[in-house]
């Protein structure tokens, strides 16, 4: 495979991911905003109580889609850079702003997006395993959590953005190319370690723990239900969706962060190799030629491009794993936000534990406090209803 084939293949991959990301996340944003504005309609039920407002899950999904759209903003510049092998902006004020903006978008993808996915997973845990903690699922709490995530991500984005610059880079043929790159950060290895711990390892542990707790909760409920021989929980579907979410996160981020960790080791080994070559009498030209030959391996080049595209792949398919697979959001996108009894409010990604989008579940709290004399069912309604959030 020659260099031109590699370039065109790489460009095609990035463009395809950007288009999928644009269409999918635009659909999520439009659907959630339509539900959100539908919450301002004055629809009342038969008890004249206001229907529940939009919940935290939609707020998390909305910001996640916005972050994913931000992460693909550098793709056009990246495509031009790959095809021309030069950064398309001059090293002036505009070019410097664009260069820093590119790394800001990259940082949002690699720092803010994992944190949002983490709090979204915790929100699922609260909805399924702790339905009594409904106060944690209010929009104000969600906005506060997202503010914390944004401030934490700035701790990793700001240092990288501050050292982004445009400058010449020399290739293996001693040709100079204008590139947007990062200067060396002070104590960069410590920064990388904290970045990996805060934006990969810790979120991965939390996400795995959350879905393990959800599956354990559902398994106990499915095998202890006393209402007939079956439960309305499709346990196999929940297991598949949970495994897909965790596996997709692991596949997209593990190669990137592994390379990030290996970069520190490679830098140290390169320094050691130069020292050893000088001691053995090997010329600097021979050492550079060997390194250049290794860098120009097409298999390695394709691998690097592939691993670099995986974070973009997560931005391109997050909407599929977290929104489209949910039947309530799909149904909400195909009906008006204010349609009488079953309006857009009750078809949000996760509903109030005591309400249902289709009216099949009666409000247990209303019966209990209204004195209708309805016998308490043995089925755990508080668990059955929020499951629509993950299936």
N, C-alpha and C positions, 0 to 999 in steps of 0.2 A: 504494500500500500504506500503510494507516494504522499508527498506533503500536501498536495492539493486535494487529494481524496480525503485525507484526514481533516483538513480544514473544512471542507464542505460537509462532511459527516458531522463534525462537531457543531457547526453552525445550524444544521438541520435539527439536531437534538435540542439545542438551546431554544431555537425558535418554536419548536413543537411544545416544549415545556412551558414557554411563556404564553403561548396561545391557550393552552389548556388551563393554565393558572388564571389568565384574564377572564375567560368565559365562566369557569366554575365559580370563582370567588365573586364575580359580578352577580351571578345568580344568587349566591348566598346573601350578599349585601342587599340586593333588591328585595328578596323574600323577607329577611329579618326587618328591614326598614318598613316594609309594608305592614308587617305585624305590629311593629312599634307604633306607627302612626295610627293603626287601627285601635290601639289602646285608648285613644282619646275620644272615641265615640261613646256616647252615653247610652249604652245598652244595659238594661237591667233585667234581672231574672224575676221570677214570680214572688220572691221575698223582698224585692226592691233593694237588693244589695249589689254593689258594684262588682262587676266581674273582675277576676284577678288580672293584675297588670303583667307586663312582660317580665320574665325572670332572668336570673343571672346567666343562664346558659346561652341565651341569645346575645347578651352583651359580650360574653367571651368569644362567641363565634363571629360576631361582627368585627371585633378588633383583630381576631386571628386572620380573617379574610383581608382586612386592610393591611396588616403586616405582610401577608403573603403577596399582595399586590405591590407593596413597596419593594419587596425583595427582587421582583423581576424588572424593576426600572433600569438597572444597569445592563440588561441583556442587549438592547440595541447598540450601546457603546461597545460592549464586549464582542458582539458580532463583527462590527467594523474593525476593531482592534485585531481580531483573529484573521480576517481576510486581508487587511493591509499590513499587518505586522507593525502597526504604529498606532499610538493613541491619537484619536481624531481631533484633539484639542491642543492648542499651543500652551506652553508653560507661562500663561499670563494669569490675570485675576480670574477670568471666566474658567479657564482650564483648571486652575487650582480648586475652584468651587466645585466643578463637576467631578474632579478626582476625589475630593473629600466626600461628596454626596454619594459616590459609588460605594465607598467603603462604609459610609453610614448605612446604606441599604443592605450591604452585606452583613454588617453587624446586627441590624434588626433581624435578619433571617437567622443568624447563628446565635443570637443572645436573647432577643425578646420573644421570638416564636417558641422556643422550648419552654420558657417560663409561662407563657400563656397556655400552652398545652398542659403544663403541670397543674395550674389552677383549674383548668377545665376538667381534668381528670378528678381532682379533689371535689369539684362541684358534682360530678357524677356519683362519687362515693357518698356525699351528703344526701343526694336525692334518693339513692337506693338503700343505703345502710343506716342513715341517720335522718329519716324524714321529719323527725321532731325538731330538727335544727333549721326550720324553715327561714328563720331570720338571717341565716348565712347566705341565703340564695336571693336576697333582694338586690335590685340594681345598684343601690348605693354601696352595698358591700362589694359587689362585683367591680364597680368603678374604683373603689379604694384598693382592692387587690391588684387591679391592673395598673394603678398608679405606682404601687410598690414594685411591680414587675418592671415598669418602665424606668424607674429610678435605679433599680439594680442593673438593668441592661445598660444604662448610661455609663455605669462604672467600667464596663468592658468596651462600649462603643467609642466613648470620648477619647481614651488614649490612642486607639487605633486611628481614628479620624484625624487627630492632631498631627500625626506623623506622615499622613498621606501626601504625596508630592509627585510632580511630573519631572522626569529626568531621563537622560540617555542611558540605555542599557546595551552592552556589547554582546553579540551572539558568538557562536563557536567559530564563525568565519570573520571575526573582528569587524563586523558591520554594526553601526550604531542605530538604535531604534528608540524612538520616544515612547516611554511607558509610564503608566501610573502605578506606583509601587509604594511600599512602606519603608521608611527609614528604620533603623534598628532602635527598638524600644529599650530604655534602661531596665535592666533586670527582666528581660523579655521572657526568660524561661520561667520565672516565678509568675509572671502575668499569664502565660500559657497554662500553667498548672491550675491556677485559680479559675481561669476561664473554663477549662475542661471540667473541673469539679463542680462549678456553679451552673454551667449551662449544658452539661451532658450527663455526668455520672449521677449527680443528685437528682435531676429530673427523671432519669431512667429508673432509679431506685424507687422514687415516689410513684411513678406511673405503674410500674410492675406491681408494687405493693397495693395500690388502689384497686387495680383490676383483679388481683388475686383475692382481695377482701370481698369485692363484689361477687365474684364467682363462688366463693365459699358461702356467702350469704344466700345466694340464689340456690345453691345446691342443697343447703339445709332446709330452705323453704320448700323446694320442690319435693323433697323426700319426707317432709313432715306435714304436708297439707292434708287436712281431714275432710275437705270438700270433694267427695267423690274419689275416683282413682287417678284423676289427672289434674294438673294445674294449668292455668292459662299462660304460664311463663314458657316460651320456647327456649329452653335452656341451651339446646344445641346452637341456636342462632346467636344467643348472647355469647357463648364460648367462641364461636367463629369470629364475631365482630371484635371481641376483646383481643383475641390472638392476632387478628389482622392489624389492629391499632398499635399494639405493642411491637409486633414484628416489623411493621412498616417504619416505626420510629427507630428501631434498632438498626435496620438495614440502611436507612438513609443517613444516619449520623455516625455510626461506628467507623466506617472507613475514613470519613473525613477527620474525625478526632484522632484516629490511630495515626494517620499521616501527620497530623499536627504534632502529636507526641514524638513521632519519629524524626520530625524536622530538627528538633533540638539535638537528638542523638547524631543525626547526620552532620549537623554543623560542627559538633565536637569531633566527630570522626574525620571530617575534611581537614580540620585544623591539625589533627594528629598526623594525617597522611602527608600533609605538606611538610611538617617537621621531620617525619621519617624519611621522606624523599630527599630533603636537604642533607640529612645525615648520611644517606646511602649514596649521595652523589648524583641522584636523578635530577635532570634538568626540570625547570618549571614548565617549559614547553611540553615535554613529554607527559608530565602529570596533567596539564590542562587538556592535552589531546585525549588522554585516556578518559578523563571526566566528560569531555564533550562527546566522545563516542558512546559513552554510557547514557548520556542525556538524550542523544538522538535516536535511541532505540524506539521504533514505532510502537512496539508493544507497551513500552513504558509510557510513551506520550499518550496513547489511547487510554491507558489505565488512569493516568492523572486526570485527563479530561472527564473520564467516566465518574471517578470519585468526586470530582469537583461539581459535577452536575447533579449528584444525589441530593444535596440540600435544596437545589432548585426543584428537584422532583417532589420533595415533600411539600414545598410551597404549591406545586402544581396539583397535588392530589390530596392535600389536607381537607379540602372541601368535600371530597368524595368519602373519606373515612369518617369525618366528623359531622357531616351535614346530609349529604345525599343518601347515605345508607339509612338515615332515620326517616321512617315513613311519615311522621307527623309534619316534618318540614317539606317533604315532597307534596303531601296533600295540601298544606297551607299555600304552596306556590301555585296551586291550580284552582283555588277558590277565592272569592273576595274576602277582604279583611273584615268586613262588617256584614255578615249574612245572617241576620236574625239571631237565632238561638245559639248556633255554633259559629261564633265569630272567630277572627284571626287570633284573638287573645288566647283562647283555649286551645289553639293548635300550635302554640309555640313549642320549641324543641323539647322543653320539659314543662309540664303543667303543675298546677297546684296539686299537692298530694290528695286533696279531697275533691278534685274536679276531673272531668274527662272531656276530651275533645269531641267525642261522638255522643255523649250523654248516656252511655251504657252503664256507667258507674254512678250510683247515688252518693250524695254527700253524707258521709258518716257523721261528720261533726254537726251538720244541719239536723239530722235525725236525732242525734243524741241531745242536742240543746233545744230542739223544737218540741219535744214531747209527743212525737208521733207514735210512740209505742212499738217501734220496729225492733225485733229481736236482734241482738248483736250476732253477726255472722262469724263463723270460725275462720273464714278466709282473711288473710292479712291484706286488706285493701290498700293500706299505706305502702305496701311493697309492690302490689300488682300494678298500680297506676303509674308510679314513676318509671317503671321499666320501659315505657314507650320511649324514654329518653335515649336508651342505648340499643333498642331494637327497631 
